[in-house]
Amino acid sequence: MINNVGVGVGKAKEVSEAITKAAMNGHRNLVTVPLTKYSTLPHRADADFGAARVMLRPACPGSGAIAGGAVRVVLEMAGVENALGKQLRSKNPLNNARATIKATQMMRQFKDVATNVGSQ
């Protein structure tokens, strides 16, 4: 199971224009998030963006998305139902969201890793 999520930013004088620009920017920056059959992350991942550091871990079924701030929002929008997330060092929501996107980009499905090992 694979879902898409993106983070976008837009600036304008009117709020509605800024939301439209941010949505267009987010659509341009879509990232695929690999999930297991239990709607969790396949493995642990750590990522940095600026001063922000994010740690993501898979969780057992029924535990929910245990994370705070922007990490929880990105995980829920990606369709992750069971995961543990931790924001480290920075409280900046935009940098934490971008670090979460970067951490999900590093994740690989088990079958992709198996095919890469088998082909070598």
C-alpha positions in Angstrom: 0.0 0.0 0.0 1.4 3.4 -1.0 0.0 6.8 -0.3 1.1 10.3 -1.4 1.6 13.4 0.7 3.2 16.8 0.1 4.1 20.0 2.0 3.6 23.4 0.4 4.0 27.0 1.3 2.3 30.0 -0.3 2.4 33.8 0.4 -0.1 36.4 -0.7 -2.0 39.4 0.5 -5.3 37.5 0.7 -5.7 34.3 2.8 -7.6 32.4 0.1 -4.9 33.2 -2.5 -2.2 32.0 0.0 -4.0 28.7 0.6 -4.4 28.2 -3.2 -0.7 28.8 -3.8 0.3 26.5 -0.9 -2.0 23.7 -2.3 -0.4 24.1 -5.7 3.1 24.0 -4.2 2.1 20.9 -2.2 0.8 19.1 -5.3 4.2 19.8 -7.0 6.1 18.3 -4.1 4.2 15.0 -3.7 6.1 12.1 -2.1 5.0 8.5 -2.0 4.9 6.9 1.5 5.3 3.1 1.6 3.1 1.4 4.1 2.7 -2.2 5.4 -0.5 -4.1 5.5 -1.1 -2.8 9.1 -1.0 0.8 7.8 2.3 1.5 9.6 5.8 2.5 8.4 8.0 -0.4 7.1 11.1 0.5 9.3 12.6 3.2 11.4 13.8 6.5 9.8 15.6 9.6 11.1 15.9 12.8 9.0 17.1 16.4 9.4 15.9 19.5 7.7 17.5 22.7 8.9 17.7 22.6 12.7 14.8 20.2 12.9 15.3 16.4 13.4 12.5 13.9 13.2 12.4 10.2 14.3 9.7 7.9 12.9 9.1 4.3 14.0 6.6 1.7 13.1 4.0 0.8 15.7 1.8 -2.2 16.5 -1.8 -2.2 15.2 -4.3 -0.2 17.2 -1.7 2.2 18.7 -2.6 5.1 16.4 -0.4 7.9 15.2 1.6 8.9 18.3 3.3 12.1 17.3 3.1 15.8 18.0 2.6 18.9 15.9 3.5 18.9 12.2 4.7 15.3 12.3 1.3 14.0 13.2 -0.4 16.1 10.5 1.9 14.8 7.8 1.6 11.2 9.0 -2.3 11.4 9.1 -2.4 13.0 5.7 -0.2 10.2 4.3 -2.7 7.6 5.6 -0.4 6.2 8.3 -2.6 4.8 11.1 0.0 3.3 13.4 3.3 5.1 14.0 5.5 6.7 16.6 7.0 10.1 15.8 9.3 12.4 17.7 10.3 16.0 17.0 13.9 16.7 18.2 15.8 20.0 18.5 13.5 22.4 16.7 9.9 23.6 17.3 9.5 25.1 13.8 6.4 23.4 12.3 7.5 23.9 8.7 11.0 22.5 9.2 9.5 19.5 11.2 7.0 18.8 8.4 9.8 18.9 5.8 12.0 16.7 7.9 9.0 14.2 8.1 8.7 14.3 4.3 12.5 13.6 4.0 12.2 10.7 6.5 9.4 9.1 4.5 11.3 9.5 1.3 14.1 7.3 2.8 11.7 4.5 3.5 11.6 1.4 1.2 9.2 -1.5 0.9 10.4 -4.9 1.8 9.8 -6.3 -1.7 11.9 -3.4 -3.3 14.8 -4.2 -1.0 14.5 -7.9 -1.7 14.5 -7.4 -5.5 17.6 -5.0 -5.3 19.5 -7.6 -3.2 18.5 -10.4 -5.5 19.6 -8.6 -8.7 23.2 -8.0 -7.4 
